[in-house]
């Protein structure tokens, strides 16, 4: 069933409110008190919103695999116009010509995107593995990342 004209107008109005909110937001200085992590982005070659990064390092007992995701919750608060738009859109949709972003480009392609060489807030899942690649421990924590390189 197609959305009604009123709901489409309401979503359009919410999108423009979200754009205004996104453009006004800045990353707080307190973010840089989190532990810094290392990583490279691994989003697809056509992705504009870079939100996934990884890093693997060998240890004497095996390896540590770190998975980092952009910490959108740092700027998108529950109930805000940005939150409502993100819930309505659910995901970024990639089309043959362009995309329909879940969040305004000021956030998805800039302030929260894991751009190469730019400090960004992240959530990290760190998995310690033994020599047989079995999970020994798992830790989840707030962090920040400067992506070393964009890979696809």
N, C-alpha and C positions, 0 to 999 in steps of 0.2 A: 504494500500500500504506500503510495507516495505521500510525503509529508504535506500537511496543509500549508496554505499560503501564509497564514499567521505564524505557524511554527518555523517556517523557512525565514520569515522576516525577523522573528525573535532570535533565531540562531545567527543571522547576519548581523543584527545589532550587537549581540553578545560577542561576536568575532571582533568587531571594531572596538568594543570596550576592552577586550583582551589585548588587542594590538597596542592600545594606548597604555594599558597597565604594563605590558612587557617592555615597551620602550622606556618607561620611567624607572624600571628596576635596575639596581646595581648590586654587584656581589659584595657582601659585607666583609670587612677586614678580618672578622673573627674566623672566617673559613681557613685562613692560612695558619691557624693554630692546630689544625688537624695534622695527622702524620702525612708527609708527602710520600707518594708511591710512584713507581716507574711503570711505563707501559707504552704500547703502540695501539693505534685504533685498527679495528678489523671490520668496519662496516662495509657494505657493498660499494662497488665502484660508482654507482649513480647516487649514493646517499648524500644528502645535504646536511642532515642532522646526525652528526657523528656522536654516538652515545655508548659505544662498546669498545673496550680496550682490554688487552691481556698482557701478561708478563710472566715468564717462566725462568726460574733460576735454579741451578744445581746446588745441592747442599751435600755435606758429608754423608747424610743418611738417606738421600733421595733427591727430592726437588720440592720447590714451592711454586705452585701455580696461582697466579693472582688474576682475578676477573674483576674489571672495573666497569661500572655503569655511571653515566652522568647523573648527578644528584639533583633531579628536577625539583624535588620537594624543598630544596633550599630557597627557591624563589616563588614556587607555586603553592600558595596556601589553600587549605580546604575551604570550599565555599566561595572562593574568589572568582571573578570573571574568567581568569585563566583556567582554573580548575573546572568550571562548568563547561567551557569550550572543549577542554581535553577529554572530559567524560563523554561529551556528545560525539566527538570525532573518533575516539578510541585509539587511533593510530595514524601515522603519516601514510598517505596513499601515493604511490609512485605511478605516474601515468606515462604514456609514450612521450608526451611533451609537458614536462614539469611535474609538479606534485601538489597535493593538498595536505599541508602540514597539520599535525595534531595541535601544535603550539605555534604562535606567531614566530616568524623568522628571526625577530630580534632575540628570542630565546633559543629556538631550536637550531638555528644556523649560526648563532653568534655567542651570546652570554653563557649558555649551558652546553654548547657543542664542544666536544673534545678536540679542538683545533690544534694542529701541530704547533708546538712552541708556546702555547697559551695556558696559564694556570686555570684549572677548572675544578669545581667541587665534584667528588665522586663518592660512590659507595663501593667498597671493596669486599670481595669474598676471597679469602686467602686459604688455599688448601695445601696442607703439607702431605707429601706422598713419600712412601718408602721406596726402596729400590725395585720393588715389584709393582710400582704404580698403584699401590693400595692407599686409600685415604687413611691418614693417621689422625689429623686434626683439621677442623674447619673453623675459621673465624670470620665474622662479618663486622666491618667498622666503617665509620665516616673517614674520608681521606680527601686528598687533592692530588691532581695529576697534571703534569705538563707532558702531553703526548710527544714522544720522541720521533714518531714517524706515522704517516697515514698509509696503512696497507688496506687491501681489499681482499 
